[in-house]
Amino acid sequence: MARCVGVTWFVVLMVSLTLARAEDVGGVVAEVDGQKVKIEADFEFLPGEGERLEIYVEVPDVGVAVVATAVVTGIEGDFVLARVEKATGKVKAGQKVRSRGGETTTDPIPTRPPEEPEPASPPVEPPKAAPPSAPTGEKSYFGASVRSIDRRRAEAAGLPRTYGVYIVDLLPGGPAERSGFAAGDIVLNLDGRSVYRPSQFVAIIVRIPPGSKALVEYLRGQDRRQADIELAAKPDEREFYRICLPKANAGNAWAQAVIGQCIQQGLGVQKSPEMAVKWFQASAKQGDRDGIFQLASAYHNGNGVEKDSAKAVELLRQLADAGYSLGEHNLGTMYAFGTGVTQDYQQAFQWLRRAAENDCWEAQVQLGVLYLNGWGVEKSLHETVRWYRKAAEAELADAQYRLGQLYENGVGVSQDVTEALTWYRRAADQDYPAGVYSVGLMYANAKGVTRDDTVAAQWIRKAADGGYALAQNDLATMYELGRGVAQDFGQAQSWYRKAAEAGHAMAQTNLGAMYQAGRGVAKNDEIAAECFKKAAIQGYIVGQHNLAVMLAEGRGVPRDYGAARKWFGEAADKNYAPSQVYLGYMCENGLGVNRDRQAAINWYRRAAAQGDETAKSNLQALGVQP
């Protein structure tokens, strides 16, 4: 007797289900026990209890696919413990772990220093309500290398607190040189905004069109001054290299470190990691902290030189002992994870504390995470909030986002979604991906604001325009549902396709559903099956189920009950009720297997226990009570 088997072709993804809220972390799943996951840690930024992670796989010719999201629950020796929050595939040992919204990175030492002369593709600022499309065209530059100031330099300049950036050197012929700035000047305010660190300084600059004038407040010695600077279009990589090379050849240590970075990354010149190391060595011999740091990074990563973690630690200690927060911060991170040294949370805490007190905002965040988890120090949510807030008030987007998390979830502070939205929005103002996306979700879910799907869609669109696959998939769903935007199947399939090409399994499944139903595209079962297969290979439950249906019914692929049973089994083992129902149907009717009434009943009962109505109906038809 043929009955409905509850085939699920398309899964609608509500916007609130795909929030990406954590920073760059790394690791590998070591053990899986039901919903509990033990992760072998290889983190750049220590995750805090309650933070969300992504468990994912990398598939050749497909890309990255998220298998599940998990919440950090604690630490056990060298392992991070987490609980699976939502699974779209089967979690297995060996799968990789990262933050929700960042690329995986396993190196505690970044390959570029935090004080880059002029980073490429800097962020643009969204407004407070709904972000417009990012501006296009040339970006402005200041024409100087700047670094963060530490507490000692701030005190010497007579500053009541640590903020501003100081000019290390000027680019010949650049706007800063033409406007009369000099090495050693401390920039405090630019275009009406306080300056805290180099990356934020550059972010302010690139929002100002080339040819525009901006008012700069700065210190020369302890003399507070003001000057207008006419910003110019940033030179391309080749021109930047050409400008810096004469200074490097003349023995300028800062320029030598910069030229080394250009050669290491092939920016405006042929890439040569080995030649880059020679420039870093020349800079380091003169005691330049960027040169020392870049040389340490090269040794740590084995980039252009034989890998030598002990040498990297030696160089970082040289910086740390000299009181440079750059060395203190990275040395603390290496102790936290035993990279080049024996893992020692107490040592990690000591070095990170020194860096944090030296107003290294990134270290303040990591110190907050140590307090959050009780690693190397007694657990203290009060201290976590305090250090997050210090960094957040210094406009570090990472800290602003994390502080927003604490307020949204009521961790260490009274739950306050309005305050959470404020901090998410400040992070979004710096184009921090999780911040931009989180603001959109707050509008979609009426947290801290009146629900406004139109504004939510605009924020999510901004994240999608930036290549954020989760946002692309959500935006596609909003177009398909007509939520916050006019319903448009063509736009929906276009955004699903972009996310699918980035390896997003849910988007691959949704795109397949569009082809299967002929929504926004010509109906094509062959392409639908291909999309489902990509998602299925990556462990996505609905993709596995839909592919199995296509195989069982011979739609877009040759009929193959054996392969169908395999994929139904993959999804059913993860407790996906529609696949359990279909397996029961196959057992009951002898499709690809011998007829087995009891096996059919068992599968129907598993699905019925989850409330599946088709399973209940099928059991009743067999004379069995659900």
N, C-alpha and C positions, 0 to 999 in steps of 0.2 A: 504494500500500500504506500503510494507516494504521498509525501507530506511536505509542507514548507520546511526548509532547513535553515531559514534565517540568514541568507547570504548578505554580508555587509560589503557594499561596493565602495562607499565613500564615507570617510570619517571627517566630520566638521570639527575644526580646531578653534575653540573659543580663544580669544586673545589672552585671557587671563591664565592660560595653561602653559605659556611658553616663556615666562619671565626668566631673564638671565641676570642673576645678581650675585656675582662673585668675581674675584680677581684672578689673575694668572696664577695657576698652580699646576703641579704635575705629579704623576704617580702612575702605578700599575695595580690593577686588582690582583690581590694575592689569594684571598679566600672568599667564598660566597656561602652563606648559611641562611637560606630563605631570603628575608629582606635585609639581613645584616651583611655588610661588606667590609673586608679588611683590606686596606690600601697600603702598598709599599710606597712610602713617601719619598718623593724627589722634588720637593716644592721650592719655588723661588720665593713666594710669599706664603707664610704659614697660614693655613686656613683656621678660622675660628669655629667654635662650637655653634651649630645652627646655620652655618654657611652652606650654600648649595654648590654642588659639583656636577659635572657631566661625566658620565662613563661612555666612552665612544670607541669606535673601530675605524681603521683606515682601510679602504678597499681600493685596489688598483683600478685605475680608469674610472673610478666613481668619486672618490674623495673621502671626506670625514662624515661619519654617520653616528648620531647620538643614539645610544642604546637605552640609557636611563638617566634620570636625575637622582641625586642622593643628597642627604643632609648630614653634615659632620656631627658626630655624637661624642667624640672624644679622641684620646691618644693612648696607645698601648705600645710602649717601647719605641721601635722604629716604624710603627704602623699608625695610620690614621683610620679610625673607625667611623663608619657612616651607615645610614639607613636608607635604603632605596625608597624614594618618594613616589616616583612615577616611572614605570618601565615601558618602553616602546619596543623592546627586544629582550633577549635572554642575556642576563648578566653572567659573565664567565671570567674565570681567572685568566690573567694575561691581557685583558682589555685595558686600554689607557684611560687616564682620568685627567680632567682639566677643569678650569673654571667655566661657569656658564657665561659665555660671551667673549672669551679671550682665547688666543692660540696657546697651545701647550708649549712650555719652555722648561728645560731641565737644568739650565745653567744659572747658578746663583749670581754670577757676575755678568751683567749685561755686556753685550759686545760693543756698545757705544756708551760714552760717558753721558751723565745726565745734563751736562752743560755743553750742548752742541752749538757750534757757531751759528748755523741757521738750518734747522731741520726741514726736510722736504714735506710737502703736503700737510701743513699745520691745520688745526681745526678752525671752524668758523662758528660764530656765536649765534645760537637760536634765541628768539625773543622769549618772554616769559609765558606767553599763552600758547601760540601755535607756531612752530618753526617753519619758515619758508624754505624754498630750495636754496642750497648752498650757492654762494656767489661764485662765478667763474672768472677766469682771466688771470692776469699776473698778480703775484703776491709782493707785498712790500718787504723791505729789509732795513735794518738799522745800520749795518755796516761795522759791527764790532763783535768781538768775542766777549761774552759775559759769564760770570760764575756766581754761584750763591755766596753770600757772606756768612761767616760763622759768628758766634757770639763775641769772640775776641775782637774781630774786625768791627762789629757793630758798636762795642763799647769804646773802641779807639776813636770811632767817628762821632761818639756822643749820642748814639741812637738809644732811645729808651727801650726798644725791643728789636729783635732781629728781623729785619725785612730789607728788601731791595736787592739789587745785583750790582756787582762791581765790574768795571770794564777792564779786561785783561790786556787787550790790544785792539787796534783799529785796522780795518781793511783800507788799504790805500785808495783814495778817491771816493770812499763811501760816504753816505749821508752823515754819519757821526763825525768823521774827520772834517768834512766841509762845514759842519755846524760848530766846530770848536771844542768838541769833547776830547778828553785825554784819558790815557790809561790810569786807572786808580779811581776815577770818578765813580760814585755810587748812585745809581738811578733808583729813586724812591717812588716816583709816580710818573706814569705815562698816559697821556690822553685822559686824565681824570681818574685813573685807576691805580690803586696801590700795587706795587710790584713786589713779589715774594721770591720768585725763583726763575731761572732762565727759560724753562719751557713755557711758563705763564707769560713771561715778558715777550717772547716771540709770538705767542698766541694773540696778544693784544696788537702787536705790530701788523700781523697779516690781515687783521680785520680792517685796517685803514688803507684805503686805495693808494696806489703809487702816485706820487705827485702831490699828495695832501700834506698839510702841516700838522704837527702834533706838539702839544706843550709837554716839556719834560722838566720834572723837578728832580734835582740831583744835588749831591754833596761833593765838594772838592775840598779835601781835608775835613774841616768842620764847618765850612762855609756853605750854607744852603743857597742854591741858585736855581734859576729858571731859564729855559731857552726853548725856542721853537726849532724843530727839526723838520726839514722837508724830506719825507721818505721817498725812496726810489724803488723801482722794480728790482726784485731779487735777481742776481745774475744766474745763468744756468750753471750746471755742474762743471762743465769744461772751463767756463770763464772764472768760476770760483777757484778752481784748481790753479789756473794761470795766475790769478791775483796773489794767491798764498805762496806759490812755489818760490819766488825770489826771497821772501822773508825767511822761508825754511832754509834755503841754501845759504843765507847770510847768518844762520845760527840761531834764529829765533825759536826758542823751545816750544812755545805755543803753536807756532806755524808748523813745526816739525811733527807734532802730534796730529794736527789737522791733516797734513799731507799724508801721514801714515793711514789715517782713517779713509781718506779718499782712495788711496791705492788698495787698501784692504778690501774695500767694497766695490771698487771699479766705478767710482763716481767721477766722471769727467776724464778718466785715464784708464789704461788697461789694468785689470785686476791682477794683483800679485801679493798674496799674503806674506811671502818671504821678504819681499822688498819693504812691505809695510812694517814688519818687525824691526828692520834696520832703522827706520825713521823713529819708531817708538823708543828704541834703545838710545838714539841720539838725544831725544827729548828727555828721557828719564835720567841720563847722565848729568843733565843740568838741573835735576831736581824738580822738573815740571810735574805737577801731580796728575795731569791728564796723560802725559807720556808714561808715567809709572803705572797708572791704572790700566791703560791700554796694553801695556806690556804684560801686566798680570793677567789680563783677560786672554791675551794670546797664549800664554803658558797654560792657563786653566783649560782652554778649549782645544789646545793643540793646533792652533790656526797660524800656519806659517813658521811654526817651530815645534819641536817635539813636546808633546803634552807633559807637563811637570806641575802637578798641583802644589807640591811643596814649595816650588819657586814662586808660584802665584801667591801663596800664603805669606811667604817672606816679603814680597813686594807690598802686599796689602798691609802687613804689619808695619812696614816702613812708613806708609801713609798714616796709619792709625796712631803710631807712636808720636808722629809729628802733630797730632791733634786734628787731622783732616777727617771730617765726618764721612767722606767717601770711602776711606779705608776702614774706619770703625764700623760703618754700616755693613759693608760687604764681608768683613772678617767675622762679624757677628752672625751673618747669614751662613757662612761656611761652617762655623761651629754648630749651628743649629742642625745642619744636615750632614755633618761629618765629611765634608768635601775637602780633601787635602789635609784634614786634621781629624782627630778622634772626636766623634760627636759628643758635645758637652753643652747642655742647655744652660747651665750656670754661666759658662763662658759666653755663650750666645747672648744671654741676658745682660751680662756686664758690658759687652761691646756695643750692643744695641742701645743700652741705656746711655752710654757715653755719647753715641751718635745722636740720640734723641735729645739729650740735654744740650748738644751742640747745634740744635735746631735743624737736624736732618729730618724732614717731614716724613719721608718714606720709612725711616727707622722708627719714628713715633708710631706709625701704623703697625709695624711689626711688633713693637714693644707692647702695644695694645692687645695684639693677638696672643702674645705670650701670657699676659695677665688674664686674658679671656679663658685660656685653656690650662693655666697653672703650670706652664712649661718653664722650669728653671727658676720659678718664683711662685709664691703663694697666689692662688687664683683670686682675682679681684676685679669684679665688673666695674667698680667705681674707677679704678685705674684705667681700665679699657676705655671707658667713656672719656676720661680726662685726656688721654693721649690721642684718641681719635679726634676729639674736639680741637685740640691744639693744631693738629695738622689740617683739619677741615677749615679752621678759621684762617689758615695760611693759604687757602685756596687749592689744596691738594684734592683733586677730584676723587681719587681712591678713598681718601678718608671721608669726604663728604658723602659718598655713596654708602660706606660702611656705617657711618653715623646715622644715615637715613634708615638703614636696615635695623639698627638698634631701636630707633623710635617706632618704626612700623611694627616690630615684633615685641616691643616692651622688654628689651633685654638691658638691664642695668639702668634703665630710665622708665618713667611712666609711659605707657603706650600712647602715642600721639601721632596719628596719621597726617595731620596738618604739618607738624614739624618734620615728619619724614619726607613729605612732598617738598618742603622748602629745601632740604638738603639734596634730595634727588635732582631738583631743578638747578641748584647751584652746580652740581656735577655735570648736568646736561649743558649748562652754559659753556662748559669747556669741551663740549662734544665727546664727553665720556660715554661710550656706547651703552653701558648698563644704565647710566643716568638718563640718557635720552629715551631709551626703551621703557625704563621704569616710570618716567613721567607719563608716557602714553598709557601705560597700564593703570596708573592711578586714576586717570580720567576715565578709562574704560570701566573701571570697577568702583568708581565713586568713592575713592579713598582720599580724604582731605579736600575733595572738591565735589561739586555736583557732577554727576555723570554727564559726559559730553563726548559722544562717539565721534563727532566731527573733529574735535581737537585731538582726541586719542589717535585717530587715523592720521592726522597731520604729523604728530610726533613719531608714530610708527613708520610713516612714509619717510621721514628724515633718516631714521635708522636703516630702513631698507635701501634708500638711495646710497647710503654709505657702504653697502655690500653686506649688511648684517643678515645672515640667512634666516635666523629666527623671525626677524621683523618682516622679511620678504614673504615668508610663509603666512604670517599673520595678516599682512596687508592683502595678500591674495584671498584669504578667507573672508576678510571684510568686504572685498569687492564681490566675492561670490554671494555673500549673504546680504549685501547692501547695507552693511552696518557702518555708519559714519561716512560712507561714500555712496555714490549712485551705483546700483548693482550693474556690474559689467563683467560678463564672463570672459571677454577678450583680455581685459586687464588681469583678471584672476589667473587665467592660464599663463599669462606672460610672467607674472610674479612667481607663480608656482615653479615655472621653468627655471627662473634665475636661482631660486633656492635649491631646486633639484640638482642643477648643474654644480652647485657648491657642495653637493653630497648630503643635503638634508633629507633624511629618509621619509619623514612625514610629507614633505613637499613632493617627493617622488611618487608617493602613494596617491596624494591628492591630484597630481598631474595625470596619473594613470586613470583616476576616476573621471577626470574631465574627458579624456580620450574615449574611455569606455562608454560614457553617456553622450558624447558629442556636444559638450558644453564649451563654447568658446573656441572649439577646434572641430575639424571634421572627425566623425566617429571612426575610430581605428583600434580594433581589438589587439592587433599585433603590437602597436606602440604601447597600449595600455599594459599588456603583459610584460613588456620590457621594463616599463617603469616599476611595476609591482615587483619584478624580479630583483631590480637594483635595491629596492627597499628591503625585500625579504632576505637577501644575502647579508645585509647589514643588521639583521635581527629585529627589524620592525614588525611588530605583531600583525597589524592590519595589512601590511604589504604581504606578509607570509600567507595570511588567510585569503586575500584577494587573488594572489597567484595560484593558490591551491584550487580555488573555485574555477579559475580559467582552465587549469589542467584537468580538473574533474569533468568539466563540461566541454572541453575542446574548443575554447573560445580564444582565438588569437594564437593558440599553440596546439600541437597535436594532443589529443586526449591521452592522458597518462595517469591512471589511478594510483600507481605506485608512487610517482613523484608528488601527486596531490596529497596522498596520505602522509608523506614525509613532512610537507609544509604545514598541513593541518596539525600534525603532531607537534611540530615546533611551537606553534601558537597555542595549542591546547595545553601543552606542558607549562606554559606561562599563565594558565588559567583563563584563556580567552574563550568565553562562552560560545560565540558563533562557530568557532572551529571545533569545539567539543560536540556541539549539536551535529555538525556535518560528519564528524567521525562516527557518531552514533548512527547516523543515517546510512553511512557506508557499511557499517557492520550489520545493520538490520537488513539491508538489501543486497549484501554480497558484492559490493562494488570495489573490485581490486583486492578483496579479502574474502575468506569463507564467511558465510552467514553465521552470525554469532549474536543471538538474542540477548544473552547476558552481558556481553561486551557493549552492545548498543544501550542497554539499560544503564550500565555504569557510566557511560559518557553522558547520556541524557541527565542522569542524576547530578553529575558534577556541574553541568550547566544550569540545571534547575535550582541548585543550591545558591546560585548567584542571582536568581530571580528571572532567568530567561523563560519567557512565556512559551516560545516554540518548544523548548525542551519539555516543559510541563505538559503541553498538549500532546506531544509524541508519547510521553510516558502513559498518559491516560488512554491513548489509543491502543497501547500495548496491554492495557489492563493493570497498570502499575500506578500506585499512588506516588506523586512527586515527593 
